[in-house]
Amino acid sequence: MPRLLVASLQTVVAGAFLVGLYAQLVVIPTSAADQVELFPPYAPIRVPLVAAAIAFVACGQLALVGLGMLLRRASRGTVFQPSALTGANVVVGATAAATVVTAAVFAYVTVADIPSPTDGMEVIGLWLGTAAAVVAGTAAVLLLFAGRHLLVKAIGLRTELDGVV
């Protein structure tokens, strides 16, 4: 893989990681506080939803770390070695964890009595949005797992080829 491309992708990954950190420390808590200030009945649901949002972003950051590991291997030409599975496992695990966090938010929204400043459509939208995100997250985990399985097969073939040569 060309060094310039790898360096560019690593810069994007590092930037995305820092944006996620800023979101966890500033954007999410501040936005939640602003919403509670605008509509005080949101106060009881602020902490669980902020915690879930921060956990979700942390899962994304963990996936970025795994992607960075894979990018480093790609630049060295060592993608098809057994130790490369660590990066793939991190990405799959982080995506699965993010899906679990989303499923927890879906369950919370389903059972919680969330107040509405208007007619309740935003609560229905949150419920439907989290349901769709759980389905999409599950599909993403399955696709990533299939990609990981292909990587395992490619590593096996590479090891077999190295034994022949």
C-alpha positions as a Markdown table, in Angstrom:
| # | Residue | x | y | z |
|---|---|---|---|---|
| 1 | Met | 0.0 | 0.0 | 0.0 |
| 2 | Pro | 1.5 | 3.4 | -0.9 |
| 3 | Arg | 2.9 | 5.2 | 2.1 |
| 4 | Leu | 1.1 | 8.5 | 1.3 |
| 5 | Leu | -2.2 | 6.7 | 1.3 |
| 6 | Val | -1.5 | 5.0 | 4.6 |
| 7 | Ala | -0.3 | 8.2 | 6.2 |
| 8 | Ser | -3.4 | 10.0 | 5.0 |
| 9 | Leu | -5.7 | 7.3 | 6.3 |
| 10 | Gln | -3.9 | 7.2 | 9.6 |
| 11 | Thr | -4.3 | 11.0 | 9.9 |
| 12 | Val | -8.1 | 10.6 | 9.2 |
| 13 | Val | -8.3 | 7.9 | 11.8 |
| 14 | Ala | -6.4 | 9.9 | 14.4 |
| 15 | Gly | -8.6 | 13.0 | 13.6 |
| 16 | Ala | -11.8 | 11.0 | 14.0 |
| 17 | Phe | -10.5 | 9.6 | 17.3 |
| 18 | Leu | -9.9 | 13.2 | 18.6 |
| 19 | Val | -13.3 | 14.3 | 17.4 |
| 20 | Gly | -14.9 | 11.5 | 19.3 |
| 21 | Leu | -12.9 | 12.5 | 22.4 |
| 22 | Tyr | -14.2 | 16.0 | 22.0 |
| 23 | Ala | -17.7 | 14.8 | 21.6 |
| 24 | Gln | -17.4 | 12.7 | 24.8 |
| 25 | Leu | -16.0 | 15.4 | 26.9 |
| 26 | Val | -17.8 | 18.5 | 25.6 |
| 27 | Val | -20.5 | 18.0 | 23.0 |
| 28 | Ile | -22.6 | 15.2 | 24.5 |
| 29 | Pro | -22.7 | 16.6 | 28.1 |
| 30 | Thr | -23.3 | 20.1 | 27.0 |
| 31 | Ser | -26.1 | 19.2 | 24.5 |
| 32 | Ala | -27.8 | 17.1 | 27.2 |
| 33 | Ala | -27.6 | 20.0 | 29.7 |
| 34 | Asp | -29.0 | 22.4 | 27.1 |
| 35 | Gln | -32.0 | 20.0 | 26.5 |
| 36 | Val | -32.7 | 19.7 | 30.2 |
| 37 | Glu | -32.6 | 23.5 | 30.5 |
| 38 | Leu | -35.1 | 23.8 | 27.7 |
| 39 | Phe | -37.4 | 21.1 | 29.0 |
| 40 | Pro | -36.8 | 20.2 | 32.7 |
| 41 | Pro | -38.8 | 17.0 | 32.6 |
| 42 | Tyr | -35.9 | 15.5 | 30.6 |
| 43 | Ala | -33.7 | 15.6 | 33.8 |
| 44 | Pro | -34.3 | 12.0 | 34.9 |
| 45 | Ile | -33.4 | 10.5 | 31.5 |
| 46 | Arg | -30.3 | 12.7 | 31.0 |
| 47 | Val | -27.8 | 10.5 | 32.8 |
| 48 | Pro | -28.6 | 7.1 | 31.2 |
| 49 | Leu | -28.8 | 8.5 | 27.7 |
| 50 | Val | -25.6 | 10.6 | 28.1 |
| 51 | Ala | -23.8 | 7.5 | 29.5 |
| 52 | Ala | -25.0 | 5.4 | 26.5 |
| 53 | Ala | -23.9 | 8.1 | 24.0 |
| 54 | Ile | -20.5 | 8.3 | 25.6 |
| 55 | Ala | -20.2 | 4.5 | 25.6 |
| 56 | Phe | -21.3 | 4.4 | 21.9 |
| 57 | Val | -18.6 | 6.9 | 20.9 |
| 58 | Ala | -16.0 | 4.9 | 22.9 |
| 59 | Cys | -16.9 | 1.9 | 20.9 |
| 60 | Gly | -16.4 | 3.9 | 17.7 |
| 61 | Gln | -13.0 | 5.0 | 19.0 |
| 62 | Leu | -12.1 | 1.4 | 19.8 |
| 63 | Ala | -13.0 | 0.4 | 16.2 |
| 64 | Leu | -10.8 | 3.2 | 15.0 |
| 65 | Val | -7.9 | 1.8 | 17.0 |
| 66 | Gly | -8.4 | -1.6 | 15.4 |
| 67 | Leu | -8.5 | 0.1 | 12.0 |
| 68 | Gly | -5.3 | 1.9 | 12.8 |
| 69 | Met | -3.7 | -1.5 | 13.6 |
| 70 | Leu | -4.8 | -2.9 | 10.3 |
| 71 | Leu | -3.6 | 0.1 | 8.4 |
| 72 | Arg | -0.2 | -0.2 | 10.0 |
| 73 | Arg | -0.1 | -3.9 | 8.9 |
| 74 | Ala | -1.1 | -2.9 | 5.4 |
| 75 | Ser | 1.7 | -0.4 | 5.2 |
| 76 | Arg | 4.2 | -3.1 | 6.3 |
| 77 | Gly | 2.7 | -5.8 | 4.0 |
| 78 | Thr | 1.9 | -8.1 | 7.0 |
| 79 | Val | -1.9 | -8.2 | 6.7 |
| 80 | Phe | -1.8 | -12.0 | 6.0 |
| 81 | Gln | -0.1 | -13.0 | 9.3 |
| 82 | Pro | -2.0 | -14.6 | 12.2 |
| 83 | Ser | -1.3 | -11.6 | 14.5 |
| 84 | Ala | -3.3 | -9.4 | 12.1 |
| 85 | Leu | -6.5 | -11.0 | 13.5 |
| 86 | Thr | -6.1 | -8.8 | 16.6 |
| 87 | Gly | -7.0 | -5.7 | 14.6 |
| 88 | Ala | -10.0 | -7.4 | 13.0 |
| 89 | Asn | -11.2 | -8.8 | 16.3 |
| 90 | Val | -11.0 | -5.3 | 17.8 |
| 91 | Val | -13.1 | -3.9 | 15.0 |
| 92 | Val | -15.7 | -6.7 | 15.2 |
| 93 | Gly | -15.9 | -6.5 | 19.0 |
| 94 | Ala | -16.2 | -2.8 | 19.1 |
| 95 | Thr | -19.0 | -2.9 | 16.5 |
| 96 | Ala | -20.8 | -5.6 | 18.5 |
| 97 | Ala | -20.4 | -3.6 | 21.7 |
| 98 | Ala | -21.8 | -0.5 | 20.0 |
| 99 | Thr | -24.8 | -2.6 | 18.8 |
| 100 | Val | -25.3 | -3.8 | 22.4 |
| 101 | Val | -25.3 | -0.2 | 23.6 |
| 102 | Thr | -27.8 | 0.7 | 21.0 |
| 103 | Ala | -30.0 | -2.3 | 21.9 |
| 104 | Ala | -29.8 | -1.1 | 25.6 |
| 105 | Val | -31.0 | 2.3 | 24.6 |
| 106 | Phe | -33.8 | 0.8 | 22.6 |
| 107 | Ala | -34.9 | -1.3 | 25.6 |
| 108 | Tyr | -34.7 | 1.8 | 27.8 |
| 109 | Val | -36.7 | 3.9 | 25.5 |
| 110 | Thr | -39.3 | 1.1 | 25.2 |
| 111 | Val | -39.9 | 0.8 | 29.0 |
| 112 | Ala | -39.1 | 4.3 | 30.2 |
| 113 | Asp | -41.7 | 7.0 | 30.6 |
| 114 | Ile | -40.1 | 9.7 | 28.5 |
| 115 | Pro | -41.8 | 13.1 | 28.6 |
| 116 | Ser | -42.6 | 14.9 | 25.5 |
| 117 | Pro | -42.7 | 18.7 | 25.0 |
| 118 | Thr | -45.2 | 18.3 | 22.1 |
| 119 | Asp | -47.2 | 15.3 | 20.8 |
| 120 | Gly | -44.7 | 12.5 | 21.5 |
| 121 | Met | -43.5 | 12.0 | 18.0 |
| 122 | Glu | -39.9 | 12.6 | 19.0 |
| 123 | Val | -40.1 | 9.7 | 21.4 |
| 124 | Ile | -41.6 | 7.5 | 18.7 |
| 125 | Gly | -38.8 | 8.7 | 16.4 |
| 126 | Leu | -36.1 | 7.8 | 19.0 |
| 127 | Trp | -37.7 | 4.4 | 19.4 |
| 128 | Leu | -37.8 | 3.7 | 15.7 |
| 129 | Gly | -34.4 | 5.1 | 15.1 |
| 130 | Thr | -32.8 | 2.9 | 17.8 |
| 131 | Ala | -34.7 | -0.1 | 16.4 |
| 132 | Ala | -33.3 | 0.5 | 13.0 |
| 133 | Ala | -29.8 | 1.1 | 14.4 |
| 134 | Val | -29.9 | -2.2 | 16.2 |
| 135 | Val | -30.8 | -4.0 | 12.9 |
| 136 | Ala | -28.1 | -2.0 | 11.0 |
| 137 | Gly | -25.5 | -2.7 | 13.7 |
| 138 | Thr | -26.4 | -6.4 | 13.7 |
| 139 | Ala | -25.9 | -6.5 | 9.9 |
| 140 | Ala | -22.6 | -4.6 | 10.2 |
| 141 | Val | -21.3 | -7.1 | 12.8 |
| 142 | Leu | -22.3 | -10.0 | 10.6 |
| 143 | Leu | -20.6 | -8.5 | 7.6 |
| 144 | Leu | -17.4 | -7.7 | 9.6 |
| 145 | Phe | -17.4 | -11.2 | 11.0 |
| 146 | Ala | -17.7 | -12.6 | 7.5 |
| 147 | Gly | -14.7 | -10.4 | 6.5 |
| 148 | Arg | -12.8 | -11.6 | 9.5 |
| 149 | His | -13.5 | -15.2 | 8.4 |
| 150 | Leu | -12.2 | -14.4 | 4.9 |
| 151 | Leu | -9.0 | -13.0 | 6.5 |
| 152 | Val | -8.6 | -16.2 | 8.5 |
| 153 | Lys | -8.9 | -18.3 | 5.3 |
| 154 | Ala | -6.4 | -15.9 | 3.5 |
| 155 | Ile | -3.9 | -16.3 | 6.4 |
| 156 | Gly | -4.2 | -20.0 | 6.1 |
| 157 | Leu | -3.6 | -20.0 | 2.4 |
| 158 | Arg | -0.7 | -17.6 | 2.8 |
| 159 | Thr | 0.8 | -19.9 | 5.4 |
| 160 | Glu | 0.3 | -22.9 | 3.2 |
| 161 | Leu | 1.9 | -21.0 | 0.2 |
| 162 | Asp | 4.9 | -20.0 | 2.3 |
| 163 | Gly | 5.3 | -23.6 | 3.3 |
| 164 | Val | 5.4 | -24.7 | -0.4 |
| 165 | Val | 7.7 | -22.0 | -1.5 |
